[in-house]
Amino acid sequence: MARARLTTGHVLELDGDLLALIEALYREISLKSQLKATFEDMMREIQNVVAQMSEEDRTRYFVESLFLNSVTYENEMLDAYARRLAGGHKRPRARTHGRAS
């Protein structure tokens, strides 16, 4: 199985699992920098990983990415539609500030 090495030294199995790749990027780039990584830092790391992929791996991850993004987009659109149907307001939460329950 193909692998890619992040600049942090972390080795990632390229098994087509997009969420595992995203999680590794988040953990290795965002968390290890204490959330101080910039857009450019993350883009450089993504480009580093993609450069290590075969054409087949790039295609597989791209298809997975498009699928995940289309599902996310669809869910956001359905959520917006449901909010409009409900009058645009979310159900208020019970307030407990300063009161014993």
Beta strands, then each sheet from edge to edge (+ up, - down):
strand 1: 3-5
strand 2: 11-13
sheet 1: 1+ 2-
end
